[in-house]
Amino acid sequence: MAIQSSIKTEFGLDLPAAYIRIGSTATSGKEVLIFTACVFADSNYPAISQRQYTCPLDLNGPNPIKQAYLHLKSLSEFSDATDC
């Protein structure tokens, strides 16, 4: 599972079709999901950036990785994200 989106990295690189994959997840109690999104210029190359995010954790919802992807897609910086 991954998403594809146009983003600008912290290094100033414009990536019109970046590949974003959840790298790790953790929880803070039963209420907060903490996760890392790894950014790839292409799915065949190593990650060029990692970003950490938090979102509410829904214990009755989908698995935490799915929740992380859904949260990313709700953010304005990933408004054009598509599943891949």
N, CA, C and O atoms as a CHARMM CRD file, in Angstrom:
* protein
*
  336
    1    1 MET  N      0.84500  -1.17700   0.00000 PROA 1      0.00000
    2    1 MET  CA     0.00000   0.00000   0.00000 PROA 1      0.00000
    3    1 MET  C      0.88700   1.23700   0.00000 PROA 1      0.00000
    4    1 MET  O      1.91500   1.27800   0.67700 PROA 1      0.00000
    5    2 ALA  N      0.48600   2.22400  -0.75400 PROA 2      0.00000
    6    2 ALA  CA     1.20200   3.49500  -0.84200 PROA 2      0.00000
    7    2 ALA  C      0.27300   4.50400  -1.50500 PROA 2      0.00000
    8    2 ALA  O     -0.79100   4.15400  -2.01500 PROA 2      0.00000
    9    3 ILE  N      0.69800   5.76300  -1.48500 PROA 3      0.00000
   10    3 ILE  CA    -0.00900   6.79400  -2.23000 PROA 3      0.00000
   11    3 ILE  C      0.99600   7.51700  -3.12100 PROA 3      0.00000
   12    3 ILE  O      2.20500   7.48300  -2.89100 PROA 3      0.00000
   13    4 GLN  N      0.46200   8.16100  -4.12700 PROA 4      0.00000
   14    4 GLN  CA     1.29400   8.96300  -5.01400 PROA 4      0.00000
   15    4 GLN  C      0.73200  10.37800  -5.01800 PROA 4      0.00000
   16    4 GLN  O     -0.48100  10.57600  -5.09500 PROA 4      0.00000
   17    5 SER  N      1.63200  11.36600  -4.93300 PROA 5      0.00000
   18    5 SER  CA     1.20100  12.75800  -4.82900 PROA 5      0.00000
   19    5 SER  C      2.32000  13.67000  -5.29700 PROA 5      0.00000
   20    5 SER  O      3.49200  13.29400  -5.27000 PROA 5      0.00000
   21    6 SER  N      1.95800  14.86200  -5.72300 PROA 6      0.00000
   22    6 SER  CA     2.98100  15.85800  -6.04300 PROA 6      0.00000
   23    6 SER  C      3.33600  16.58500  -4.74800 PROA 6      0.00000
   24    6 SER  O      2.45300  17.07100  -4.04100 PROA 6      0.00000
   25    7 ILE  N      4.61500  16.65600  -4.44500 PROA 7      0.00000
   26    7 ILE  CA     5.05900  17.33000  -3.22200 PROA 7      0.00000
   27    7 ILE  C      6.35000  18.08600  -3.48800 PROA 7      0.00000
   28    7 ILE  O      7.02800  17.87900  -4.49400 PROA 7      0.00000
   29    8 LYS  N      6.65800  18.95600  -2.56100 PROA 8      0.00000
   30    8 LYS  CA     7.94100  19.65100  -2.55800 PROA 8      0.00000
   31    8 LYS  C      8.66000  19.20500  -1.28600 PROA 8      0.00000
   32    8 LYS  O      8.12200  19.33300  -0.18700 PROA 8      0.00000
   33    9 THR  N      9.87200  18.68200  -1.44000 PROA 9      0.00000
   34    9 THR  CA    10.62000  18.20200  -0.28000 PROA 9      0.00000
   35    9 THR  C     11.22600  19.36300   0.49600 PROA 9      0.00000
   36    9 THR  O     11.25800  20.49900   0.02200 PROA 9      0.00000
   37   10 GLU  N     11.69800  19.05800   1.68200 PROA 10     0.00000
   38   10 GLU  CA    12.37000  20.07300   2.49500 PROA 10     0.00000
   39   10 GLU  C     13.68500  20.51300   1.87300 PROA 10     0.00000
   40   10 GLU  O     14.28400  21.49300   2.31800 PROA 10     0.00000
   41   11 PHE  N     14.14300  19.79800   0.84700 PROA 11     0.00000
   42   11 PHE  CA    15.36600  20.15500   0.13400 PROA 11     0.00000
   43   11 PHE  C     15.08000  21.02900  -1.08200 PROA 11     0.00000
   44   11 PHE  O     15.99600  21.39300  -1.81900 PROA 11     0.00000
   45   12 GLY  N     13.79200  21.36800  -1.29300 PROA 12     0.00000
   46   12 GLY  CA    13.40900  22.21200  -2.40900 PROA 12     0.00000
   47   12 GLY  C     13.14200  21.47300  -3.70800 PROA 12     0.00000
   48   12 GLY  O     12.94100  22.10000  -4.74900 PROA 12     0.00000
   49   13 LEU  N     13.13600  20.14400  -3.65900 PROA 13     0.00000
   50   13 LEU  CA    12.85800  19.35900  -4.86000 PROA 13     0.00000
   51   13 LEU  C     11.35700  19.27200  -5.10100 PROA 13     0.00000
   52   13 LEU  O     10.59900  18.93500  -4.19200 PROA 13     0.00000
   53   14 ASP  N     10.92800  19.57300  -6.32000 PROA 14     0.00000
   54   14 ASP  CA     9.53800  19.38000  -6.71000 PROA 14     0.00000
   55   14 ASP  C      9.40700  17.98600  -7.29500 PROA 14     0.00000
   56   14 ASP  O     10.05300  17.65400  -8.28800 PROA 14     0.00000
   57   15 LEU  N      8.57400  17.18300  -6.67500 PROA 15     0.00000
   58   15 LEU  CA     8.33700  15.83100  -7.16300 PROA 15     0.00000
   59   15 LEU  C      6.89500  15.72500  -7.61700 PROA 15     0.00000
   60   15 LEU  O      5.99300  15.64000  -6.78400 PROA 15     0.00000
   61   16 PRO  N      6.65800  15.72900  -8.92800 PROA 16     0.00000
   62   16 PRO  CA     5.28400  15.72400  -9.42400 PROA 16     0.00000
   63   16 PRO  C      4.55100  14.40600  -9.20300 PROA 16     0.00000
   64   16 PRO  O      3.32100  14.36800  -9.24700 PROA 16     0.00000
   65   17 ALA  N      5.28500  13.33200  -8.96800 PROA 17     0.00000
   66   17 ALA  CA     4.65300  12.02200  -8.76200 PROA 17     0.00000
   67   17 ALA  C      5.41200  11.24600  -7.68800 PROA 17     0.00000
   68   17 ALA  O      5.86500  10.12600  -7.92600 PROA 17     0.00000
   69   18 ALA  N      5.54700  11.84500  -6.51000 PROA 18     0.00000
   70   18 ALA  CA     6.26500  11.18800  -5.41500 PROA 18     0.00000
   71   18 ALA  C      5.48400   9.96900  -4.93100 PROA 18     0.00000
   72   18 ALA  O      4.25500   9.93000  -4.98100 PROA 18     0.00000
   73   19 TYR  N      6.21600   9.00700  -4.47500 PROA 19     0.00000
   74   19 TYR  CA     5.66900   7.76600  -3.94600 PROA 19     0.00000
   75   19 TYR  C      5.81100   7.85800  -2.42900 PROA 19     0.00000
   76   19 TYR  O      6.92700   8.00900  -1.93200 PROA 19     0.00000
   77   20 ILE  N      4.71300   7.77100  -1.68300 PROA 20     0.00000
   78   20 ILE  CA     4.74400   7.92700  -0.23200 PROA 20     0.00000
   79   20 ILE  C      4.26000   6.63900   0.41900 PROA 20     0.00000
   80   20 ILE  O      3.17400   6.14400   0.11700 PROA 20     0.00000
   81   21 ARG  N      5.08400   6.10600   1.31700 PROA 21     0.00000
   82   21 ARG  CA     4.75500   4.85600   1.99900 PROA 21     0.00000
   83   21 ARG  C      4.92500   5.03400   3.50000 PROA 21     0.00000
   84   21 ARG  O      5.86600   5.69600   3.93800 PROA 21     0.00000
   85   22 ILE  N      4.04400   4.46300   4.28300 PROA 22     0.00000
   86   22 ILE  CA     4.15300   4.50700   5.73500 PROA 22     0.00000
   87   22 ILE  C      5.33000   3.63200   6.14000 PROA 22     0.00000
   88   22 ILE  O      5.39700   2.45600   5.78300 PROA 22     0.00000
   89   23 GLY  N      6.25700   4.22200   6.89100 PROA 23     0.00000
   90   23 GLY  CA     7.45200   3.49600   7.29100 PROA 23     0.00000
   91   23 GLY  C      7.34300   2.84000   8.64600 PROA 23     0.00000
   92   23 GLY  O      7.80900   1.71500   8.83100 PROA 23     0.00000
   93   24 SER  N      6.73800   3.52200   9.59000 PROA 24     0.00000
   94   24 SER  CA     6.59000   2.96400  10.93500 PROA 24     0.00000
   95   24 SER  C      5.38200   3.58900  11.60100 PROA 24     0.00000
   96   24 SER  O      4.95900   4.69100  11.25300 PROA 24     0.00000
   97   25 THR  N      4.83600   2.86700  12.56400 PROA 25     0.00000
   98   25 THR  CA     3.71900   3.38100  13.33700 PROA 25     0.00000
   99   25 THR  C      3.96300   3.09400  14.81400 PROA 25     0.00000
  100   25 THR  O      4.64000   2.13000  15.17200 PROA 25     0.00000
  101   26 ALA  N      3.40500   3.93700  15.65100 PROA 26     0.00000
  102   26 ALA  CA     3.45300   3.74100  17.09600 PROA 26     0.00000
  103   26 ALA  C      2.21100   4.41000  17.66700 PROA 26     0.00000
  104   26 ALA  O      1.53600   5.18200  16.98700 PROA 26     0.00000
  105   27 THR  N      1.92500   4.10700  18.90200 PROA 27     0.00000
  106   27 THR  CA     0.78700   4.74900  19.54700 PROA 27     0.00000
  107   27 THR  C      1.23100   5.44800  20.81300 PROA 27     0.00000
  108   27 THR  O      2.22200   5.07600  21.44100 PROA 27     0.00000
  109   28 SER  N      0.48600   6.45000  21.16700 PROA 28     0.00000
  110   28 SER  CA     0.67600   7.13900  22.44000 PROA 28     0.00000
  111   28 SER  C     -0.61700   6.90200  23.20600 PROA 28     0.00000
  112   28 SER  O     -1.60800   7.61100  23.02600 PROA 28     0.00000
  113   29 GLY  N     -0.58400   5.91400  24.04400 PROA 29     0.00000
  114   29 GLY  CA    -1.80600   5.51200  24.72800 PROA 29     0.00000
  115   29 GLY  C     -2.75800   4.86700  23.74300 PROA 29     0.00000
  116   29 GLY  O     -2.33400   4.22200  22.78400 PROA 29     0.00000
  117   30 LYS  N     -4.03900   5.04200  23.98300 PROA 30     0.00000
  118   30 LYS  CA    -5.04700   4.45900  23.10800 PROA 30     0.00000
  119   30 LYS  C     -5.71800   5.50700  22.24100 PROA 30     0.00000
  120   30 LYS  O     -6.73500   5.23300  21.60300 PROA 30     0.00000
  121   31 GLU  N     -5.14600   6.72200  22.21400 PROA 31     0.00000
  122   31 GLU  CA    -5.82200   7.81000  21.53100 PROA 31     0.00000
  123   31 GLU  C     -5.06500   8.41800  20.36200 PROA 31     0.00000
  124   31 GLU  O     -5.68200   9.04700  19.50200 PROA 31     0.00000
  125   32 VAL  N     -3.74200   8.24900  20.30300 PROA 32     0.00000
  126   32 VAL  CA    -2.94200   8.94500  19.28600 PROA 32     0.00000
  127   32 VAL  C     -2.09900   7.94400  18.49600 PROA 32     0.00000
  128   32 VAL  O     -1.43000   7.08000  19.06200 PROA 32     0.00000
  129   33 LEU  N     -2.15400   8.08600  17.18600 PROA 33     0.00000
  130   33 LEU  CA    -1.32400   7.30200  16.27900 PROA 33     0.00000
  131   33 LEU  C     -0.19300   8.20100  15.79600 PROA 33     0.00000
  132   33 LEU  O     -0.43800   9.30600  15.31100 PROA 33     0.00000
  133   34 ILE  N      1.02300   7.73900  15.92400 PROA 34     0.00000
  134   34 ILE  CA     2.21600   8.45500  15.46400 PROA 34     0.00000
  135   34 ILE  C      2.79700   7.62000  14.32400 PROA 34     0.00000
  136   34 ILE  O      2.98600   6.41300  14.47000 PROA 34     0.00000
  137   35 PHE  N      3.07800   8.25700  13.19900 PROA 35     0.00000
  138   35 PHE  CA     3.60800   7.47600  12.08400 PROA 35     0.00000
  139   35 PHE  C      4.58300   8.29600  11.25000 PROA 35     0.00000
  140   35 PHE  O      4.58100   9.52600  11.27500 PROA 35     0.00000
  141   36 THR  N      5.40800   7.57500  10.51700 PROA 36     0.00000
  142   36 THR  CA     6.38100   8.17200   9.62000 PROA 36     0.00000
  143   36 THR  C      5.97100   7.88600   8.18600 PROA 36     0.00000
  144   36 THR  O      5.66300   6.74800   7.83100 PROA 36     0.00000
  145   37 ALA  N      5.97100   8.92300   7.36900 PROA 37     0.00000
  146   37 ALA  CA     5.71200   8.78100   5.94000 PROA 37     0.00000
  147   37 ALA  C      7.04600   8.92700   5.21400 PROA 37     0.00000
  148   37 ALA  O      7.71300   9.95500   5.33400 PROA 37     0.00000
  149   38 CYS  N      7.42700   7.91200   4.47000 PROA 38     0.00000
  150   38 CYS  CA     8.66800   7.93100   3.70500 PROA 38     0.00000
  151   38 CYS  C      8.35600   8.38700   2.28300 PROA 38     0.00000
  152   38 CYS  O      7.42100   7.89100   1.65400 PROA 38     0.00000
  153   39 VAL  N      9.14200   9.32900   1.78400 PROA 39     0.00000
  154   39 VAL  CA     8.92300   9.90400   0.45600 PROA 39     0.00000
  155   39 VAL  C      9.99700   9.37500  -0.48800 PROA 39     0.00000
  156   39 VAL  O     11.19100   9.42500  -0.19200 PROA 39     0.00000
  157   40 PHE  N      9.54400   8.87100  -1.62300 PROA 40     0.00000
  158   40 PHE  CA    10.43100   8.32500  -2.64500 PROA 40     0.00000
  159   40 PHE  C     10.21000   9.08900  -3.94000 PROA 40     0.00000
  160   40 PHE  O      9.07200   9.42100  -4.27100 PROA 40     0.00000
  161   41 ALA  N     11.28200   9.37600  -4.68200 PROA 41     0.00000
  162   41 ALA  CA    11.13500   9.98300  -6.00000 PROA 41     0.00000
  163   41 ALA  C     10.52700   8.96100  -6.95100 PROA 41     0.00000
  164   41 ALA  O      9.81100   9.31800  -7.88700 PROA 41     0.00000
  165   42 ASP  N     10.81600   7.69000  -6.70300 PROA 42     0.00000
  166   42 ASP  CA    10.31800   6.57900  -7.50600 PROA 42     0.00000
  167   42 ASP  C     10.31400   5.36000  -6.58900 PROA 42     0.00000
  168   42 ASP  O     11.15300   5.25900  -5.69400 PROA 42     0.00000
  169   43 SER  N      9.39800   4.45100  -6.79700 PROA 43     0.00000
  170   43 SER  CA     9.29900   3.28900  -5.90300 PROA 43     0.00000
  171   43 SER  C     10.50400   2.36900  -5.97500 PROA 43     0.00000
  172   43 SER  O     10.65500   1.49100  -5.12600 PROA 43     0.00000
  173   44 ASN  N     11.36600   2.54900  -6.96800 PROA 44     0.00000
  174   44 ASN  CA    12.55300   1.69700  -7.12900 PROA 44     0.00000
  175   44 ASN  C     13.79500   2.24500  -6.44600 PROA 44     0.00000
  176   44 ASN  O     14.84900   1.61000  -6.49200 PROA 44     0.00000
  177   45 TYR  N     13.69600   3.40300  -5.81600 PROA 45     0.00000
  178   45 TYR  CA    14.86800   4.04600  -5.20900 PROA 45     0.00000
  179   45 TYR  C     14.67400   4.19900  -3.70900 PROA 45     0.00000
  180   45 TYR  O     13.54400   4.11500  -3.22700 PROA 45     0.00000
  181   46 PRO  N     15.75800   4.42400  -2.95300 PROA 46     0.00000
  182   46 PRO  CA    15.63400   4.63800  -1.50400 PROA 46     0.00000
  183   46 PRO  C     14.85500   5.92000  -1.18900 PROA 46     0.00000
  184   46 PRO  O     14.75600   6.82700  -2.01600 PROA 46     0.00000
  185   47 ALA  N     14.31200   5.96700   0.01200 PROA 47     0.00000
  186   47 ALA  CA    13.56900   7.15500   0.45000 PROA 47     0.00000
  187   47 ALA  C     14.49800   8.36200   0.47700 PROA 47     0.00000
  188   47 ALA  O     15.66100   8.26000   0.86700 PROA 47     0.00000
  189   48 ILE  N     13.96300   9.51200   0.05400 PROA 48     0.00000
  190   48 ILE  CA    14.76500  10.73300   0.07700 PROA 48     0.00000
  191   48 ILE  C     14.35200  11.65000   1.21900 PROA 48     0.00000
  192   48 ILE  O     15.01200  12.65100   1.49700 PROA 48     0.00000
  193   49 SER  N     13.25700  11.29800   1.87300 PROA 49     0.00000
  194   49 SER  CA    12.75400  12.14200   2.94900 PROA 49     0.00000
  195   49 SER  C     11.83900  11.31300   3.84500 PROA 49     0.00000
  196   49 SER  O     11.22100  10.34700   3.39800 PROA 49     0.00000
  197   50 GLN  N     11.76200  11.70300   5.10900 PROA 50     0.00000
  198   50 GLN  CA    10.82300  11.09800   6.04200 PROA 50     0.00000
  199   50 GLN  C     10.15300  12.21300   6.81500 PROA 50     0.00000
  200   50 GLN  O     10.79900  13.18000   7.21700 PROA 50     0.00000
  201   51 ARG  N      8.86500  12.07300   7.01800 PROA 51     0.00000
  202   51 ARG  CA     8.10200  13.07200   7.76500 PROA 51     0.00000
  203   51 ARG  C      7.28900  12.35200   8.83400 PROA 51     0.00000
  204   51 ARG  O      6.74800  11.27200   8.59200 PROA 51     0.00000
  205   52 GLN  N      7.20800  12.94700  10.00000 PROA 52     0.00000
  206   52 GLN  CA     6.43700  12.34500  11.08500 PROA 52     0.00000
  207   52 GLN  C      5.10800  13.08300  11.23900 PROA 52     0.00000
  208   52 GLN  O      5.05200  14.31000  11.15900 PROA 52     0.00000
  209   53 TYR  N      4.04200  12.31400  11.46000 PROA 53     0.00000
  210   53 TYR  CA     2.69700  12.84900  11.61900 PROA 53     0.00000
  211   53 TYR  C      2.02500  12.18600  12.80900 PROA 53     0.00000
  212   53 TYR  O      2.44000  11.11800  13.25800 PROA 53     0.00000
  213   54 THR  N      0.99500  12.82700  13.30700 PROA 54     0.00000
  214   54 THR  CA     0.14100  12.23600  14.33300 PROA 54     0.00000
  215   54 THR  C     -1.30800  12.42800  13.92100 PROA 54     0.00000
  216   54 THR  O     -1.65100  13.37000  13.20700 PROA 54     0.00000
  217   55 CYS  N     -2.14200  11.52200  14.38300 PROA 55     0.00000
  218   55 CYS  CA    -3.57900  11.63600  14.14800 PROA 55     0.00000
  219   55 CYS  C     -4.29600  10.86200  15.24700 PROA 55     0.00000
  220   55 CYS  O     -3.68200  10.05400  15.94400 PROA 55     0.00000
  221   56 PRO  N     -5.59300  11.10900  15.40000 PROA 56     0.00000
  222   56 PRO  CA    -6.34900  10.33900  16.38300 PROA 56     0.00000
  223   56 PRO  C     -6.34800   8.85900  15.99100 PROA 56     0.00000
  224   56 PRO  O     -6.41200   8.52400  14.80800 PROA 56     0.00000
  225   57 LEU  N     -6.27600   7.99100  16.97800 PROA 57     0.00000
  226   57 LEU  CA    -6.31700   6.54700  16.76300 PROA 57     0.00000
  227   57 LEU  C     -7.73000   6.05700  17.03500 PROA 57     0.00000
  228   57 LEU  O     -8.28300   6.30900  18.10600 PROA 57     0.00000
  229   58 ASP  N     -8.30600   5.36800  16.08300 PROA 58     0.00000
  230   58 ASP  CA    -9.63400   4.78900  16.23000 PROA 58     0.00000
  231   58 ASP  C     -9.47200   3.29700  16.46400 PROA 58     0.00000
  232   58 ASP  O     -9.20800   2.54600  15.52400 PROA 58     0.00000
  233   59 LEU  N     -9.62700   2.86100  17.70800 PROA 59     0.00000
  234   59 LEU  CA    -9.43300   1.45600  18.05100 PROA 59     0.00000
  235   59 LEU  C    -10.45300   0.54900  17.37000 PROA 59     0.00000
  236   59 LEU  O    -10.20500  -0.64700  17.21800 PROA 59     0.00000
  237   60 ASN  N    -11.58200   1.09300  16.96400 PROA 60     0.00000
  238   60 ASN  CA   -12.61200   0.30700  16.28900 PROA 60     0.00000
  239   60 ASN  C    -12.56100   0.47500  14.77100 PROA 60     0.00000
  240   60 ASN  O    -13.37600  -0.10600  14.05400 PROA 60     0.00000
  241   61 GLY  N    -11.61600   1.26000  14.28700 PROA 61     0.00000
  242   61 GLY  CA   -11.50300   1.53000  12.85800 PROA 61     0.00000
  243   61 GLY  C    -10.59000   0.53700  12.17200 PROA 61     0.00000
  244   61 GLY  O    -10.25800  -0.51100  12.72600 PROA 61     0.00000
  245   62 PRO  N    -10.18700   0.88100  10.94800 PROA 62     0.00000
  246   62 PRO  CA    -9.26800   0.00500  10.20800 PROA 62     0.00000
  247   62 PRO  C     -7.91400  -0.09000  10.91500 PROA 62     0.00000
  248   62 PRO  O     -7.66700   0.60700  11.89900 PROA 62     0.00000
  249   63 ASN  N     -7.05300  -0.95100  10.40900 PROA 63     0.00000
  250   63 ASN  CA    -5.74000  -1.10900  11.03600 PROA 63     0.00000
  251   63 ASN  C     -4.99300   0.22100  11.02200 PROA 63     0.00000
  252   63 ASN  O     -5.28900   1.08500  10.19600 PROA 63     0.00000
  253   64 PRO  N     -4.02600   0.39700  11.92900 PROA 64     0.00000
  254   64 PRO  CA    -3.31900   1.68800  12.05300 PROA 64     0.00000
  255   64 PRO  C     -2.65100   2.17300  10.76600 PROA 64     0.00000
  256   64 PRO  O     -2.60900   3.37900  10.52100 PROA 64     0.00000
  257   65 ILE  N     -2.13600   1.27900   9.95000 PROA 65     0.00000
  258   65 ILE  CA    -1.49300   1.71000   8.70300 PROA 65     0.00000
  259   65 ILE  C     -2.53100   2.31000   7.76500 PROA 65     0.00000
  260   65 ILE  O     -2.28100   3.34700   7.15100 PROA 65     0.00000
  261   66 LYS  N     -3.67600   1.68200   7.64900 PROA 66     0.00000
  262   66 LYS  CA    -4.75900   2.22400   6.82100 PROA 66     0.00000
  263   66 LYS  C     -5.20000   3.58200   7.36000 PROA 66     0.00000
  264   66 LYS  O     -5.44200   4.50400   6.58200 PROA 66     0.00000
  265   67 GLN  N     -5.30800   3.71700   8.69500 PROA 67     0.00000
  266   67 GLN  CA    -5.67700   4.99600   9.30200 PROA 67     0.00000
  267   67 GLN  C     -4.64200   6.06500   8.97000 PROA 67     0.00000
  268   67 GLN  O     -4.99700   7.22100   8.73700 PROA 67     0.00000
  269   68 ALA  N     -3.36500   5.68800   8.94700 PROA 68     0.00000
  270   68 ALA  CA    -2.30100   6.64500   8.61600 PROA 68     0.00000
  271   68 ALA  C     -2.45800   7.14100   7.17900 PROA 68     0.00000
  272   68 ALA  O     -2.34600   8.34100   6.92800 PROA 68     0.00000
  273   69 TYR  N     -2.71400   6.24000   6.23800 PROA 69     0.00000
  274   69 TYR  CA    -2.92100   6.65700   4.84600 PROA 69     0.00000
  275   69 TYR  C     -4.14900   7.54500   4.71100 PROA 69     0.00000
  276   69 TYR  O     -4.11000   8.54900   4.00000 PROA 69     0.00000
  277   70 LEU  N     -5.23100   7.19100   5.38100 PROA 70     0.00000
  278   70 LEU  CA    -6.44100   8.00900   5.32100 PROA 70     0.00000
  279   70 LEU  C     -6.18000   9.40400   5.87400 PROA 70     0.00000
  280   70 LEU  O     -6.69300  10.39100   5.34600 PROA 70     0.00000
  281   71 HSD  N     -5.38200   9.48700   6.93900 PROA 71     0.00000
  282   71 HSD  CA    -5.05500  10.79600   7.50600 PROA 71     0.00000
  283   71 HSD  C     -4.23000  11.61600   6.51400 PROA 71     0.00000
  284   71 HSD  O     -4.51600  12.79300   6.29500 PROA 71     0.00000
  285   72 LEU  N     -3.21400  11.00600   5.91800 PROA 72     0.00000
  286   72 LEU  CA    -2.40000  11.73600   4.93900 PROA 72     0.00000
  287   72 LEU  C     -3.26700  12.30600   3.83200 PROA 72     0.00000
  288   72 LEU  O     -3.11100  13.46700   3.45400 PROA 72     0.00000
  289   73 LYS  N     -4.17800  11.49900   3.31100 PROA 73     0.00000
  290   73 LYS  CA    -5.02400  11.94000   2.20900 PROA 73     0.00000
  291   73 LYS  C     -5.99200  13.04000   2.61800 PROA 73     0.00000
  292   73 LYS  O     -6.56200  13.71000   1.75600 PROA 73     0.00000
  293   74 SER  N     -6.19000  13.23900   3.92300 PROA 74     0.00000
  294   74 SER  CA    -7.07000  14.31400   4.39000 PROA 74     0.00000
  295   74 SER  C     -6.33500  15.64800   4.52300 PROA 74     0.00000
  296   74 SER  O     -6.96900  16.68700   4.70600 PROA 74     0.00000
  297   75 LEU  N     -5.00700  15.62500   4.43300 PROA 75     0.00000
  298   75 LEU  CA    -4.20000  16.84100   4.57700 PROA 75     0.00000
  299   75 LEU  C     -4.09300  17.58800   3.24900 PROA 75     0.00000
  300   75 LEU  O     -4.04800  16.97400   2.18300 PROA 75     0.00000
  301   76 SER  N     -4.05100  18.91400   3.32500 PROA 76     0.00000
  302   76 SER  CA    -3.98800  19.72400   2.10000 PROA 76     0.00000
  303   76 SER  C     -2.74200  19.42700   1.26800 PROA 76     0.00000
  304   76 SER  O     -2.79800  19.50200   0.04000 PROA 76     0.00000
  305   77 GLU  N     -1.62800  19.09500   1.90100 PROA 77     0.00000
  306   77 GLU  CA    -0.40000  18.82500   1.13900 PROA 77     0.00000
  307   77 GLU  C     -0.49700  17.54900   0.31300 PROA 77     0.00000
  308   77 GLU  O      0.30500  17.34000  -0.59800 PROA 77     0.00000
  309   78 PHE  N     -1.46000  16.70300   0.61700 PROA 78     0.00000
  310   78 PHE  CA    -1.66800  15.47400  -0.14300 PROA 78     0.00000
  311   78 PHE  C     -3.04700  15.45400  -0.79200 PROA 78     0.00000
  312   78 PHE  O     -3.61400  14.38200  -1.00300 PROA 78     0.00000
  313   79 SER  N     -3.58900  16.61700  -1.10800 PROA 79     0.00000
  314   79 SER  CA    -4.95400  16.70900  -1.64300 PROA 79     0.00000
  315   79 SER  C     -5.10700  16.01100  -2.99600 PROA 79     0.00000
  316   79 SER  O     -6.21100  15.61100  -3.36500 PROA 79     0.00000
  317   80 ASP  N     -4.00800  15.86400  -3.73300 PROA 80     0.00000
  318   80 ASP  CA    -4.09000  15.19500  -5.03300 PROA 80     0.00000
  319   80 ASP  C     -3.64300  13.74100  -4.97400 PROA 80     0.00000
  320   80 ASP  O     -3.43700  13.11900  -6.01600 PROA 80     0.00000
  321   81 ALA  N     -3.48900  13.18600  -3.76400 PROA 81     0.00000
  322   81 ALA  CA    -2.97000  11.83200  -3.59600 PROA 81     0.00000
  323   81 ALA  C     -3.91300  10.78600  -4.15700 PROA 81     0.00000
  324   81 ALA  O     -5.13600  10.87900  -4.04500 PROA 81     0.00000
  325   82 THR  N     -3.29300   9.78600  -4.76400 PROA 82     0.00000
  326   82 THR  CA    -4.03900   8.63700  -5.26800 PROA 82     0.00000
  327   82 THR  C     -3.40500   7.36400  -4.71300 PROA 82     0.00000
  328   82 THR  O     -2.20300   7.32600  -4.45000 PROA 82     0.00000
  329   83 ASP  N     -4.20700   6.33800  -4.53900 PROA 83     0.00000
  330   83 ASP  CA    -3.68500   5.05000  -4.07200 PROA 83     0.00000
  331   83 ASP  C     -2.88700   4.40100  -5.18700 PROA 83     0.00000
  332   83 ASP  O     -3.22200   4.51400  -6.36600 PROA 83     0.00000
  333   84 CYS  N     -1.82600   3.72100  -4.78800 PROA 84     0.00000
  334   84 CYS  CA    -1.06400   2.96000  -5.79400 PROA 84     0.00000
  335   84 CYS  C     -0.51400   1.70200  -5.17200 PROA 84     0.00000
  336   84 CYS  O      0.15700   0.92200  -5.84800 PROA 84     0.00000
